Amino acid sequence: MSADAKITELKLELPPAPKAMGVYKPVLVHNGLAYISGHGPLQMDGTLSAGKVGQSVDQQAGYDAARQTGLAMLSTLQAHLGSLDKVKRLVKTFGMVNAVDDFTAHPAVINGFSELMAEVFGPDNGIAARSAIGVSGLPGGMIVEVEAIFEVEA
């Protein structure tokens, strides 16, 4: 099943593609790879989910924010490529979790992003190499930030 059809089947609602908030490109395609700049949990109304895991939000809220971040990233890909069907596979994911110092379940939070990618692109093409780390803060106080590399049709 195509990725675009999978979005419809899963009844996923993509937020508007986020605009660059600095001097960078949200996506840059080079030699068949789409490098996606850091994305956050952009809601349908344009706001970002904010908070610190282990302090103002719990692990489940972090997971949900990572999933929402995935939806924002899919929106960016779709806007740039014209169709998610041009994505061949997810290659690499780097996830950052805004968390208190003693929180250690960063991979479980970033699973919200990774599980969404596996649902949309399938287990062979939606699961990638990955890092998940904790940080003391993120822009706008957002809960998570994820950057990724996708292989795409040229």
C-alpha positions, -999 to +999 in steps of 0.1 A: +000+000+000+013+035-008+023+058+020-003+084+009-030+057+010-017+045+044-021+080+058-058+079+047-064+044+060-049+052+094-070+084+095-040+105+103-043+143+102-012+161+091-007+196+105+003+224+081+040+220+070+060+241+095+080+271+082+117+276+089+122+295+121+158+305+113+184+304+086+180+268+074+159+247+050+133+224+065+143+198+039+172+195+016+174+168-010+209+157-022+219+126-041+186+108-034+186+116+003+162+140+020+178+156+051+150+168+073+158+196+098+147+193+134+109+192+138+088+195+169+053+185+180+034+209+158-003+209+165-031+216+140-034+252+153+003+259+147+014+257+184+041+234+197+035+210+226+058+223+253+070+208+286+098+188+302+094+150+306+096+140+343+086+175+354+056+191+337+047+161+314+050+124+318+065+097+295+033+091+277+029+128+268+065+127+255+056+097+234+025+114+220+046+145+213+071+124+194+043+109+173+029+144+166+065+154+156+064+126+131+031+139+116+047+173+112+077+158+095+054+138+071+037+171+063+070+187+054+079+157+032+046+157+015+047+195+008+083+193-005+080+161-026+044+164-036+036+128-024+048+106+004+049+078-022+083+093-033+098+082+000+117+049-004+128+045+032+137+061+064+175+059+068+183+076+101+165+092+130+179+115+157+155+123+186+160+147+214+138+146+245+135+177+268+137+159+301+148+161+337+184+149+345+174+116+360+149+106+332+165+077+312+137+064+290+144+086+260+142+057+235+107+049+248+096+085+241+111+086+206+093+053+199+063+076+193+080+089+161+095+055+151+063+035+155+045+061+133+071+058+106+068+020+107+030+023+104+032+046+074+062+031+055+061-005+068+086-024+090+112-028+062+112+009+050+100+027+081+124+015+107+159+031+106+191+035+124+183+058+154+197+078+183+176+091+212+191+114+238+179+137+266+186+174+266+181+201+292+160+223+268+147+227+233+135+257+213+102+271+226+103+246+254+090+219+231+089+184+245+108+166+217+127+175+185+135+150+158+156+152+127+158+125+100+172+113+067+150+096+041+159+080+008+137+095-018+131+092-056+152+116-075 
